[in-house]
Amino acid sequence: MITTVSTESSNLKADLNLGYIWLISAVAALGGLLFGWDWVVIGGAKPFFQRYFELTSEAQIGWANSCALIGCLVGALVAGALSDKFGRKRFLILSAFLFAITSLGNAFADNFSVFIAWRMLGGVAIGLASNLSPMYIAEIAPAQMRGKLVSVNQLTIVVGILLAQVINWSLVRHLPAGATDEFIRNSWFGQQGWRWMFGLTAVPALLFFFGMFAVPESPRWLAKNGKPEQAKTILTKIGGTNYGAAAMAEINSTLVKEEIQRVRFTDLLDPKMAKVLVLGVVLAVFQQWCGINVIFNYAEEIFKAAGYDISSVLSNIAWTGSVNLAFTFVALGVVDKGGRRPLMLFGSAALALIYFAMGYCYHQHVQGLPVLLLVLGAIGCYAMSLAPVTWVVIAEIFPNRIRGAAMSVAVCALWIACFILTYTFPMLNAKLGAAGTFWLYAVICVLGFVFIFFKLPETKGKTLEQIERDLVD
């Protein structure tokens, strides 16, 4: 399907090959699907492997849930520099391979140490995909579609989350209500059920692996690494001859000759670059410290505190995934129309209000439906704002010549923040209670709102090169 389009912000007119654009974006976004699936599968499996491995302390439980983040940090750290040198495509293929083998490794783990090792290696796959999938899509996407296409990566993350939640629920839906720890540990659910939750991740991983061989390399990476003709060929296939020539001219205008093919993290210390880097890092950290991921990773504790038993918890988890998916479609519809900044401000304010209300419910010992509705409301607000838009912004604000290195720093900051959030929740919950913990997250959301209001510019409809000139030059 070929469509002629242009925008007020971008002067690149294109005869867009929409079928081709959506195909390569969808394949790359499978990295997001695996990211979401592998990240959240542990939330449903935890009640069972926790009893299988006889985990009892908050530290053990926190380590089981957060150890993958060490691997995420490693994957995100190496993704930028190595993909700047060797290409985005090769390391997306590597992440797909790691997803496949680590899912099987966790499924067959016979002791806690082996389980942890495979989770950490699986985290490397998550770190690679979380960095490279949105960056790759941003680098191939026309400006007028970039927000929507990068948000597709978030959509696939959400689909992966929902698939994992539904599969988790379907595998254990026949667990008797009120089952004791001893029954769970010795039943099929505690011995084998949780293994299937991890092992089935290999199916979409193989689809991602083989699909990546059919997509092109990033044209901006090719231009940066001295292959302009290959880059122009891909850009021409994306948007036609005039678009290919104009896009190449814009890309070349942002590349300093002596910096082509050279990756230097020290470039990030340049005052102009550092200003943009700080913006990306703070937004990445805030996306995690806004607190929503504790709902996905510690759903059992959150819903138990609201009076639900384990069977109801798994059903509620599936509801959270459904709401997450529905409101991500809202983001797809408005991110290129309403803009990035208004969505980020809305998400920050809405989450602050919902968390204050959740804290009040826990403090007053309100249980059942009111807490579930507030949780679903928080997930809906996050899914249409901070979840997709943060990835869009950090994929588009960094200059071409340092995008890989800068994305690595921002995504590493995101995973460090996520590790701190995930590891500390059991301890915060024990010391502050559910009420105090969610009030703390509410305060963080207020601070995030203030930062976004004063520091985040609007980037919708601009080419990556226009954004670079606005923020750096």
Secondary structure as UniProt FT lines:
FT   STRAND          2..5
FT   STRAND          14..17
FT   HELIX           18..52
FT   TURN            53..54
FT   HELIX           58..66
FT   HELIX           68..86
FT   HELIX           88..107
FT   HELIX           112..140
FT   HELIX           143..145
FT   HELIX           146..172
FT   TURN            173..174
FT   TURN            177..178
FT   HELIX           181..186
FT   HELIX           189..193
FT   HELIX           194..199
FT   TURN            200..201
FT   HELIX           202..212
FT   TURN            213..214
FT   HELIX           219..224
FT   TURN            225..226
FT   HELIX           228..239
FT   HELIX           241..253
FT   HELIX           257..259
FT   TURN            260..261
FT   HELIX           265..269
FT   HELIX           271..289
FT   HELIX           293..297
FT   HELIX           299..305
FT   TURN            306..307
FT   HELIX           310..334
FT   TURN            335..338
FT   HELIX           340..363
FT   TURN            364..365
FT   HELIX           369..383
FT   TURN            384..385
FT   HELIX           386..396
FT   HELIX           400..402
FT   HELIX           403..455
FT   TURN            460..461
FT   HELIX           464..471
//
